Every structure is written in C-alpha cells, then in structure tokens.
Amino acid sequence: MQTRITELLGIEIPIVQAPMGWIARSQLASAVSNAGGLGIIETSSGDMEAIKSEIAAMRTLTKRPFGVNLAQMFIRDPEAMVDFVAENEISFVTTSAGDPSVLVPKIKELGITVFHVVPTMRGAAKAIDAGVDGLLVEGSEGGGFKNADGASTLVLVPEIAERYDVPIIAAGGFVDGRSMAAAFAMGADGIQMGTRMVASVESPIHDNWKNSIVNGTEVDTVLVNRHHRPAMRVWASEKAKALDAANEPGGISVDDMTGTYFGGDMESGFAMSGQVQGRITTVEPVEQILRTTWDDCQAILRTLGASATAASTSK
Ligand SMILES: Cc1cc2nc3c(=O)[nH]c(=O)nc-3n(C[C@H](O)[C@H](O)[C@H](O)COP(=O)(O)O)c2cc1C
C-alpha cells in the first residue's frame, strides 16, 4: 500500500519516529529508517555539536532516507542549522515550536520537503500560508510539548484534513495497527509515534523510564505548566503532580532532564509521555513495532473494506 507520505518521503512504511530531545539520535533513528519508516534526528536538546555528529553517524548507519526536526525555540541559530541540513543533503525537515513563516520559505528555496507541526486549526492555516509541503498534526493526548488548549487527535486530524488538501502525518496516540488504520480513516497519510518509540529496545533512555511507560495507565500523565509555558505532557511523577497542583511555572534544567533520561531518576526532570502509554505493555525492537503495526493496519483496512463492499453489494 502506497500513501502520499510513502511516495513523498521515499519510504516503505508511512510511520515517522518523533523527534525527541536526546532520544531521537542515530541509534533510534537509524533503526526506524532501516525498518522502512522514517527516522528523525532531534534539535530540541539544543546541543548542536552532538546533533551534527549524530547526523553524520546516520550516513554510516543507514542508506535509507531520514529527516531532521528544527525545534525553533531551542536552536540558537536556526538559519545556520537550515544551511547545515541542506549541506548534508537532508531531504525532509519538520519545523516546530515557532512561527512557520520564519524558516519555511528558506527551507523550500533549498529544495527540501518541509512539514510544520500544528496543534490547532489556526496553526495549520499559518503553516499553509508559509508554504509547507504538508502538515504534522499533533493531538493533545501525545507526549511532550503541547498547546495547553489543544484538541485531541480525533477532533483535529479530520478537521484539518477536510480543510486542507495536503499530505498529513497524524501524531498523538498512535501505537499499533488499530490506531494507524484510524489515522487513514481520519484523512491522514501517515503517522508519527513518540511514546511508543521511547519504549523501544533501541531507545537510548534509562530502563526506569521505559518501565514507567509499560506500567503506566492512560490516566498516569499530567499536562504540567498548563497555565504557563511550555506546557508538557509527562509521566505522572510526584514532582509533576505537585507542580500541576501548585499551578506555578516549572522550569527544567538540562541536568534535571538528563538525570531522568540517562540516570533513571524519575523525580529529577520530567519524563515526557503520552496517554497512549496505557496501551503499551512491552518494550519491543523498532523493526517489530513497525512491521506489526503496518501489517495489522493493512489487514484491518482490508477487512473493513471487504465488509463495506459486501454491505453495499447486498443492498
Ligand atoms: C519524550 C518526548 C519528547 C518529545 N520532543 C519533541 C520535540 O523535540 N519536537 C517535537 O516536534 N515533538 C516532540 N515530542 C512530541 C512528538 O513529536 C510526538 O508528536 C508525540 O509524542 C506524539 O504522541 P505520542 O506520544 O502519543 O506518540 C516529544 C514527545 C516525547 C514523548
């Protein structure tokens, strides 16, 4: 099965791995690209030297396409990063956490395919005006930085797909064939997985975090900083619950974050995680996640298609 996303990105399986600070590095991203999806290298850690060497490492780890996310708020010199991406012949970029009109025209001029991450209809309109090739539509149930007033994937994706005829990658809540088939029914052409990828064998983060996803239910997340910035959906640690209850703005230091990411201290920083953790019960290799999701999705679509055809011909 081909979709606008497999055709545009030159990949076999229309599953994109989410850009995630420190996590979306070459070990995880190359596993996704080698499995037939699209690996993405992050920039939200702000550690540009490490990111540049991770992009170089991707060239040795995979011959398949991969992309880079430009998280505008976290990059000191975003224009220079666009030049770096072009010099390294990256053909797909997602932009996020900033005004799309700032970088999209330059990225387009350089001949790179660009999608902007949008959490609202208004955000989609701005991205379309900026000239994007497609939209990465992100529902509020997903993990990570969020629009505090955002709508769920089920509302947002069909709303945007009805308005704009551009390729759409849906994000927020995708984990398996069942949810992926729903994405196509809503008008998407592919999906992005964040939380599922955190809990994969190739994800470089501490097992304590992976286990919190495996053991966490769908209600064990908190949207911290919901009345401040940046709002983030995170695993419901005591620290996250206290911050939410106090309704104070909560900052995060790099040391606190890496203490959670690599030290396994779940009360140090915030372990970003989506509600879909309630549907994740095992840590699996990326190849297995992608293959099972895609095979199951196509089987579900075939079954639904056959039922609909049978129903219409029996009338
Ligand atoms: C640990 C983590 C870090 C994230 N960091 C980023 C980021 O740097 N840039 C970005 O555009 N999205 C980021 N996100 C959001 C993801 O790109 C994705 O849209 C979201 O995880 C999808 O929802 P899901 O978690 O239900 O799969 C992050 C998500 C997680 C779980």
The ligand as an SDF file (V2000), in Angstrom:
LIG
                    3D

 31 33  0  0  0  0  0  0  0  0999 V2000
    9.9660   12.2360   25.0930 C   0  0  0  0  0  0  0  0  0  0  0  0
    9.3160   13.0940   24.0580 C   0  0  0  0  0  0  0  0  0  0  0  0
    9.9900   14.2090   23.5520 C   0  0  0  0  0  0  0  0  0  0  0  0
    9.4280   14.9940   22.5270 C   0  0  0  0  0  0  0  0  0  0  0  0
   10.1460   16.0230   21.9790 N   0  0  0  0  0  0  0  0  0  0  0  0
    9.6860   16.6580   20.8470 C   0  0  0  0  0  0  0  0  0  0  0  0
   10.4900   17.5740   20.0940 C   0  0  0  0  0  0  0  0  0  0  0  0
   11.6310   17.8190   20.4320 O   0  0  0  0  0  0  0  0  0  0  0  0
    9.9800   18.1600   18.9670 N   0  0  0  0  0  0  0  0  0  0  0  0
    8.7100   17.8720   18.5280 C   0  0  0  0  0  0  0  0  0  0  0  0
    8.2860   18.3950   17.4870 O   0  0  0  0  0  0  0  0  0  0  0  0
    7.9170   16.9990   19.2300 N   0  0  0  0  0  0  0  0  0  0  0  0
    8.3860   16.3830   20.3480 C   0  0  0  0  0  0  0  0  0  0  0  0
    7.5990   15.4650   21.0140 N   0  0  0  0  0  0  0  0  0  0  0  0
    6.2360   15.1810   20.5090 C   0  0  0  0  0  0  0  0  0  0  0  0
    6.3360   14.0830   19.4810 C   0  0  0  0  0  0  0  0  0  0  0  0
    6.9550   14.6170   18.3200 O   0  0  0  0  0  0  0  0  0  0  0  0
    5.0140   13.4300   19.0290 C   0  0  0  0  0  0  0  0  0  0  0  0
    4.2650   14.3170   18.2670 O   0  0  0  0  0  0  0  0  0  0  0  0
    4.1930   12.8880   20.1590 C   0  0  0  0  0  0  0  0  0  0  0  0
    4.9880   12.1300   21.0120 O   0  0  0  0  0  0  0  0  0  0  0  0
    3.0910   12.0420   19.5680 C   0  0  0  0  0  0  0  0  0  0  0  0
    2.2850   11.4960   20.5510 O   0  0  0  0  0  0  0  0  0  0  0  0
    2.5220   10.0530   21.2440 P   0  0  0  0  0  0  0  0  0  0  0  0
    3.4930   10.3210   22.3250 O   0  0  0  0  0  0  0  0  0  0  0  0
    1.1620    9.6840   21.6990 O   0  0  0  0  0  0  0  0  0  0  0  0
    3.0700    9.1310   20.1790 O   0  0  0  0  0  0  0  0  0  0  0  0
    8.1290   14.6860   22.0530 C   0  0  0  0  0  0  0  0  0  0  0  0
    7.4410   13.5830   22.5890 C   0  0  0  0  0  0  0  0  0  0  0  0
    8.0110   12.7930   23.5850 C   0  0  0  0  0  0  0  0  0  0  0  0
    7.2480   11.5930   24.1090 C   0  0  0  0  0  0  0  0  0  0  0  0
  1  2  1  0
  2  3  1  0
  2 30  2  0
  3  4  2  0
  4  5  1  0
  4 28  1  0
  5  6  2  0
  6  7  1  0
  6 13  1  0
  7  8  2  0
  7  9  1  0
  9 10  1  0
 10 11  2  0
 10 12  1  0
 12 13  2  0
 13 14  1  0
 14 15  1  0
 14 28  1  0
 15 16  1  0
 16 17  1  0
 16 18  1  0
 18 19  1  0
 18 20  1  0
 20 21  1  0
 20 22  1  0
 22 23  1  0
 23 24  1  0
 24 25  2  0
 24 26  1  0
 24 27  1  0
 28 29  2  0
 29 30  1  0
 30 31  1  0
M  END
$$$$
